[in-house]
Amino acid sequence: MLDEEELQALADSIRELGLLHPIVLDPAGRVLDGRSRLRACELTGTEAAFTSYDGDDPRAYSLAVNSRRRHLTKGQLAMIAATACSVSEHPGRSETEQTARSVSEQAGVSLARIGQARTVLRHASDLIDRVISGVVSLDDAYATARERKAQADSHESQLARLRKEDPELADRVVEGELTIQGAWAEHKARLEEEVRQRRVATQLLCEIVPALAQIRGSRTFNQYDPELALPGRTVTREVIAYATEALAEMATVWKERDLP
């Protein structure tokens, strides 16, 4: 749409000379060309004249006729073209590519530039209006979109790897409870804790089990004196039963892990 000053100038012209070019509608009655002229007619009370577009690509037509009337860069045209190509209920890939080629021909913009604009559409949609208005160049927006795409691809790759190593943390990332960086930090902390626990358990077993094996067949058991036992370390029949059960469990684990 024209700004207020331009719209008022158009309204003054229509008031003086009448509507010189009819408003073009698509088969559904939507305005393809002439929104500003229609608004100017409403402002001046002039009866608008309409005509229907009978071609097979209304989006390309609308882009072409409007781009010729405005001083737009190729980047702006490409962004508008890419947006036009994406405006469809459920376009298939072949339909989208066909529309892109048609728009490219009508607007005089290369498919490569439209391709860059479509990357902006997918990965930096917040920059679309700024490109169209000329505040940001398509090249700068494309560079930002590529960077965001790379970050998104890296995020998906890291998430897939995390899901293999720690599904619970991956679910928390998906649910928004953790960032991917936070999840990896927690995963690292968990692994370090597991290593610490294994070290403590290994040292404990290495101290107890070999010492117990060394006294097998000796008179050590007969020399046990409850009165000389260390505080809290008294050996009772219950303790012996638990120790026997623990050794049986240990033997089972060693067999399952095929340890010597």
C-alpha positions in Angstrom: 0.0 0.0 0.0 1.0 3.6 -0.6 1.9 5.8 2.3 -0.7 8.5 3.3 0.9 11.3 1.2 1.1 9.1 -1.9 -2.4 7.8 -1.3 -3.8 11.4 -1.0 -2.0 12.4 -4.3 -3.6 9.4 -6.0 -7.0 10.3 -4.6 -6.6 13.9 -5.9 -5.7 12.5 -9.4 -8.7 10.2 -9.4 -11.0 13.0 -8.3 -9.8 15.1 -11.2 -9.3 12.6 -14.0 -11.3 9.6 -12.8 -10.0 6.0 -12.4 -7.8 5.4 -15.5 -6.9 1.7 -14.7 -9.4 -0.8 -13.4 -8.8 -2.9 -10.3 -7.8 -6.4 -11.2 -9.5 -9.3 -9.3 -8.7 -13.0 -9.2 -11.4 -15.6 -9.8 -12.2 -15.5 -6.1 -12.8 -11.8 -6.1 -9.5 -10.9 -4.3 -7.5 -7.8 -5.4 -4.5 -8.8 -7.4 -3.6 -5.3 -8.5 -5.1 -1.9 -7.4 -5.5 -2.0 -3.6 -4.3 1.6 -3.4 -6.5 2.7 -6.3 -9.5 1.0 -4.7 -8.7 2.8 -1.4 -8.4 6.2 -3.2 -11.8 5.6 -4.9 -13.3 5.0 -1.5 -11.7 8.2 -0.2 -13.1 10.3 -3.1 -16.4 8.5 -3.4 -15.5 7.5 -7.0 -17.2 4.3 -8.3 -14.4 1.8 -8.9 -14.1 -0.2 -12.1 -13.1 -3.9 -12.0 -11.7 -6.5 -14.3 -10.9 -10.1 -13.8 -7.5 -11.9 -14.3 -8.0 -15.0 -16.5 -4.4 -16.3 -16.4 -3.1 -19.4 -14.6 -0.6 -17.8 -12.1 -2.2 -14.9 -10.2 0.7 -14.6 -7.7 3.3 -14.1 -10.5 1.0 -11.6 -12.2 0.5 -9.6 -8.9 4.2 -9.5 -8.2 5.1 -8.5 -11.8 2.7 -5.6 -12.2 3.5 -4.2 -8.7 7.2 -4.5 -8.9 7.4 -2.5 -12.1 5.8 0.5 -10.4 8.2 0.6 -7.5 12.0 1.1 -7.2 12.8 -2.2 -5.6 16.2 -3.9 -5.4 16.6 -7.5 -6.7 16.9 -8.6 -3.1 13.5 -7.0 -2.2 11.9 -8.5 -5.3 13.3 -11.9 -4.5 12.0 -11.7 -0.9 8.5 -10.7 -2.2 8.7 -13.4 -4.8 9.6 -16.1 -2.2 6.8 -14.9 0.0 4.4 -15.1 -2.9 5.6 -18.7 -3.7 4.9 -19.7 -0.1 1.4 -18.4 0.0 -0.6 -21.5 -0.8 -2.8 -23.8 1.2 -0.7 -27.0 0.8 1.6 -26.6 -2.2 3.6 -29.6 -3.4 7.2 -29.4 -4.2 6.7 -29.4 -8.0 4.0 -26.8 -7.8 6.2 -24.5 -5.6 9.1 -24.9 -8.0 6.9 -24.1 -11.0 5.6 -21.0 -9.3 9.1 -19.9 -8.4 10.2 -20.2 -12.0 7.1 -18.3 -13.2 7.6 -15.5 -10.6 11.4 -15.4 -11.5 10.6 -14.8 -15.1 7.8 -12.2 -14.4 9.9 -10.2 -11.9 13.2 -10.6 -13.5 14.8 -12.1 -10.5 17.1 -15.2 -10.6 16.0 -18.4 -9.1 19.2 -18.4 -7.0 18.1 -15.1 -5.4 14.6 -16.5 -4.8 16.3 -19.5 -3.2 18.2 -17.3 -0.8 15.0 -15.5 0.1 13.3 -18.8 0.8 16.1 -19.7 3.1 15.3 -16.5 5.0 11.7 -17.5 5.0 12.5 -20.8 6.7 15.2 -19.7 9.1 15.0 -16.0 9.7 11.3 -15.1 9.2 11.7 -12.1 11.6 13.8 -10.4 8.8 11.2 -10.8 6.0 9.6 -7.4 6.4 12.9 -5.7 7.0 14.2 -7.1 3.7 11.1 -6.1 1.8 11.2 -2.6 3.3 14.9 -2.2 2.4 16.1 -1.9 6.0 18.1 -5.1 5.7 19.7 -6.4 2.5 18.9 -9.9 1.3 22.5 -10.8 1.5 22.7 -9.9 5.2 19.4 -11.7 6.0 20.6 -14.7 4.1 23.9 -14.8 6.0 21.9 -14.7 9.3 19.5 -17.4 8.1 22.4 -19.7 7.1 24.0 -19.2 10.6 20.7 -20.0 12.3 20.2 -23.1 10.1 23.7 -24.3 11.0 22.9 -23.8 14.7 19.6 -25.6 14.3 21.3 -28.5 12.4 23.9 -28.7 15.2 21.2 -28.6 17.8 19.4 -31.5 16.2 22.6 -33.5 15.8 23.5 -33.0 19.4 20.0 -33.9 20.5 20.1 -37.1 18.5 23.4 -38.0 20.1 22.2 -37.1 23.6 19.1 -39.3 23.0 21.3 -42.3 22.4 23.4 -41.6 25.5 20.8 -40.3 27.9 17.2 -40.4 26.7 15.8 -38.8 29.9 17.9 -35.7 29.5 17.0 -35.5 25.8 13.3 -35.5 26.7 13.9 -32.7 29.2 15.5 -30.7 26.4 12.5 -31.3 24.1 10.2 -30.3 26.9 12.1 -27.1 27.4 13.3 -27.9 30.9 17.0 -27.8 29.8 19.0 -26.3 27.1 21.1 -28.6 25.0 24.3 -27.2 26.6 22.8 -27.6 30.1 21.8 -31.2 29.3 25.3 -32.1 28.1 26.8 -30.5 31.3 24.5 -32.6 33.4 25.3 -35.7 31.4 29.0 -35.0 32.0 28.4 -34.6 35.7 26.5 -37.9 35.8 29.3 -39.7 34.0 31.9 -38.3 36.4 29.8 -39.3 39.4 29.5 -42.8 38.0 33.3 -43.0 37.7 33.7 -41.8 41.2 31.2 -44.4 42.5 33.0 -47.2 40.6 36.4 -46.0 42.0 35.1 -46.1 45.6 33.4 -49.5 45.2 36.4 -51.0 43.5 38.8 -49.8 46.2 36.4 -51.1 48.9 36.2 -54.6 47.4 39.9 -54.7 46.8 40.5 -54.0 50.5 37.9 -56.5 51.8 37.7 -59.5 49.5 41.4 -60.3 49.1 42.0 -59.9 52.8 39.1 -62.3 53.5 40.4 -64.8 51.0 43.9 -64.8 52.6 42.5 -66.0 56.0 40.8 -69.0 54.4 42.0 -72.2 56.2 43.8 -70.3 58.9 43.2 -70.1 62.7 42.1 -66.5 62.4 38.5 -67.3 62.9 39.2 -69.2 66.1 41.1 -66.3 67.5 38.3 -63.8 67.2 37.5 -62.0 70.5 34.3 -59.9 70.6 35.8 -57.8 73.5 38.6 -56.7 71.2 36.4 -55.8 68.2 36.5 -52.3 66.8 33.6 -50.0 67.7 30.7 -50.6 65.3 32.7 -53.4 63.5 31.7 -56.4 65.7 31.4 -59.6 63.7 28.2 -61.6 64.5 26.4 -64.5 62.9 24.1 -62.1 61.2 27.0 -60.2 59.8 28.6 -63.4 58.6 25.3 -64.4 56.9 25.1 -61.0 55.1 28.8 -61.3 54.1 28.1 -64.8 52.7 25.1 -63.5 50.7 27.2 -60.5 49.5 30.0 -62.9 48.2 27.4 -65.0 46.5 25.9 -61.9 44.8 29.5 -60.9 43.9 30.2 -64.3 42.3 27.0 -64.0 40.2 28.0 -60.5 38.9 31.5 -61.7 38.1 30.1 -64.6 36.1 27.7 -62.3 34.2 30.4 -59.9 33.4 32.8 -62.8 32.5 35.4 -61.4 34.9 38.4 -63.7 35.9 
